[in-house]
Amino acid sequence: MSPKEIANHYGAKLFDSPDAATAAGFVLTERHAPRNVWNKASATQSLLLGLRDQKERGEIKEFGLVNEPYAVTGCYEPNEEAGENPVIT
């Protein structure tokens, strides 16, 4: 599966650039720049599973993926109800 298909599978927002994600109110997290397509899909899966778990715990409002040609970056929209931004490691 491509990063775009994986993002759609998990219900993540998809962005073409980090600037587009931050302009939409998302905070950037980890960035992975794998060497090949298979590793890019694996990196995407890893990023989105971690963000999905945080959303299920109510720590973040929404999550997304910045899909660049040679890298993927996770991003999230802070949960304003919690009153505090979560720390993403």
N, C-alpha and C positions, 0 to 999 in steps of 0.2 A: 504494500500500500504506500501511496505517496504521503508526504506530510499534510497535504491538503485533505486527502481522504481521511486520514487519522484525526485531524482537527474536526472535521464534520462528524465523524463517528462519536466523538466525545462532546460534541456541542460547543466547541470552542470558537471564539471569534478569530477570524483570520486577517492578518495585516501583511502588506507588502514591504513595509519599512518600519524601523523603530520610531521614526518621526510620526508616522500615521498612528501608531499605537499610543504614543504619549499624547498626541493631539486629541485622541478619543477618551483621554482620562485614565489610561492604563499605566501601570507601573511595570517597568521591565525587570526580569529576573535573570536567570542563567542564560548564557549564550553558548551554543555548541557549534563548532565548525568542523564536522566530520570530513573524512577524505573521500568517501564514496556514498552512493545512493542508499545502500543497505544500512550503513551506519547513520545516515541522516534520518531514516525512518525510525531506527532504534532510539536515537536522541530525542526525536519528536515524541515518541511513546513515553519515554521516561519523564520528560518535562510535563506532559499533559496529565499523566497519572498522579504526579505529585500535586499539581494544581487542582485536579479534580477532587482529591482527598481533602484539600484545604477548603474547597467550596462546600463539600458535604459536611464538614465540621462547622461551617458558618463563619470561617475566618476571612473569606473573601467573597465578594458579590458575584463576579464573573471572571472567567479566565480566557486567555487567548494565546495565539501563536503568531510570531513574526516569521514569515517564511521568505527568506532571502535566497538568492541563487546558490550560495555556498555555506549557508548557516541557518540555524533555527534558534529563536529566542522565545522563552516563555514570558507571559505578561499576565497581569491581573488587575481587576478594578477593585479598589479598596472597599471594604464593607463599612459604610459610614455609620451604621447603627451601633457597631461595636465601640465607636468613639476613639479607636486607636488603630493605626495601621499595623498589620501583622508583619513579623519579620520573616522574610523568605530567605532560606539558605540553600 
